[in-house]
């Protein structure tokens, strides 16, 4: 499925739109979970996906492969190879649930750690003035160069990366175990002074930058957009003594990035809220190398 998506050259949003043109429903967040290997696609989702990718004449073959995997048949065939129009056998090993979902689906559907730079928008970041921080030169001199980890101060072992929100269907910034972030890379792109864009890069899907949503059900969440030039600048200000690597991430005119409700659990989402002197708005920024 991942190879078919890559060959179609379509973003998650474009796939969703094409599926709708065929009368199907293809939620971006659900598709991302399928391509990660976390779940076997429902027949209707697989049909919508294959049609959206332009391989609609072989929907029956894809569904047959999917049904074989659902039955746990080690010899079930995966979807047709989009290059040669033939089927590729998985082999004779038989897996049983829950190993089926964790292993066979991962192999059969060519899924890897895919994060979705989804819901690409045409409007940009916030404007206005916001509060405080130390001198820009101080922040720049302490921040590491190259790939970084942004770690919520309250959550040991967790990093700011892609995740889900119960109130918004697309992927957003959330805290998850740092060892699950790779191969995604995070970079701070300087804009002048102590202002940066937060850019994510994945070798399969290119780069995108975080923007603070200003309206709709996702208001206040941080969503990755592919057009970095239209995304939110973050003012990074020291939030601790020299050498502590503790910072606040400020959105001018909006407030500060925080982990909602000071939640320390895996999957808790990042939000923009009024700036306050509290640890839920503090992040440790360190080199990822």
C-alpha positions, 0 to 999 in steps of 0.5 A, spaced: 500 500 500 505 504 501 508 503 494 502 504 491 501 511 494 508 513 493 507 511 485 501 515 485 505 521 488 499 523 492 498 527 499 494 524 504 489 530 503 489 529 495 487 521 496 482 523 501 479 528 496 479 523 490 476 518 494 470 522 495 470 523 488 468 516 487 463 516 493 468 513 498 471 515 505 478 515 506 480 519 513 487 521 513 488 519 520 486 512 519 490 511 513 496 513 516 495 508 522 494 502 516 500 505 513 504 504 519 502 497 520 498 498 526 491 495 523 488 491 517 484 496 513 477 495 512 475 493 506 471 499 504 477 503 506 482 499 502 477 500 496 477 507 497 484 507 497 486 503 491 481 507 487 484 513 489 491 511 487 488 509 480 488 502 481 481 501 481 481 495 476 484 491 481 480 492 487 478 485 487 485 482 487 487 487 493 481 485 497 482 478 496 489 479 499 486 483 505 481 477 506 487 472 506 491 476 511 485 477 516 484 469 516 491 469 518 493 465 512 501 465 511 500 463 504 495 469 503 498 474 497 498 481 498 496 486 493 498 486 486 505 489 485 504 496 482 510 495 477 508 488 474 501 487 475 503 480 478 502 478 485 507 477 490 507 471 495 508 472 503 511 465 504 509 459 508 510 462 515 503 462 519 502 468 524 496 468 529 493 474 532 495 479 535 502 477 532 498 478 525 497 485 526 504 487 529 508 483 524 504 480 518 500 486 516 507 490 517 510 486 512 505 484 507 503 491 506 510 494 506 508 499 512 513 502 516 513 508 521 509 513 516 507 520 519 503 524 515 504 531 513 497 532 513 491 537 512 496 542 508 493 549 509 493 555 505 493 560 511 499 561 515 501 563 522 499 568 527 501 575 528 502 580 533 506 581 539 507 576 545 511 576 551 518 576 554 524 571 554 531 573 555 535 576 549 535 573 542 543 572 542 542 568 549 537 563 546 541 562 539 548 561 543 545 555 547 540 552 542 543 546 539 544 545 531 542 540 526 537 535 528 534 536 535 529 533 540 524 537 544 522 534 550 516 536 555 520 538 561 514 534 565 515 528 561 521 523 562 523 520 556 517 523 551 519 527 545 514 532 541 512 528 535 506 526 531 500 524 534 492 524 535 487 528 538 480 526 540 477 533 537 481 533 530 482 528 525 489 530 522 495 528 525 498 533 530 504 535 535 504 530 541 508 527 546 511 520 545 517 516 547 523 519 544 525 512 541 519 511 537 520 518 533 526 516 528 526 516 522 523 523 523 527 528 524 526 535 527 530 541 526 529 548 528 530 553 522 532 560 524 528 566 521 532 571 525 533 573 532 530 568 537 525 566 532 524 559 528 520 554 525 519 547 527 521 543 521 519 535 521 522 531 516 521 524 514 525 520 508 519 517 505 514 524 505 519 530 505 519 536 510 513 540 513 513 545 519 508 546 525 503 551 525 498 553 530 491 552 528 487 558 529 480 556 528 475 550 528 475 544 532 483 543 532 484 551 534 490 551 539 493 545 536 500 544 532 499 541 525 504 539 520 503 543 513 508 542 507 508 549 505 513 551 511 513 559 508 506 559 511 507 556 518 507 559 525 514 562 527 516 560 534 519 565 539 524 560 543 526 563 550 530 561 555 526 558 561 531 556 566 538 558 568 544 558 563 546 551 560 539 548 563 537 547 555 530 549 558 526 553 553 519 556 552 516 556 545 512 562 544 507 564 539 506 572 538 499 574 540 497 567 542 501 565 548 506 559 549 506 552 547 504 547 553 502 540 554 495 540 555 493 539 563 500 538 564 499 531 562 505 526 563 502 520 559 504 518 552 500 521 547 498 528 550 497 533 545 501 540 545 497 546 545 497 553 545 495 557 551 496 563 555 503 564 557 504 562 565 510 560 569 509 553 569 513 547 567 507 544 562 510 550 558 517 548 558 521 544 554 528 541 554 531 542 547 537 537 546 541 535 540 538 528 537 545 526 535 
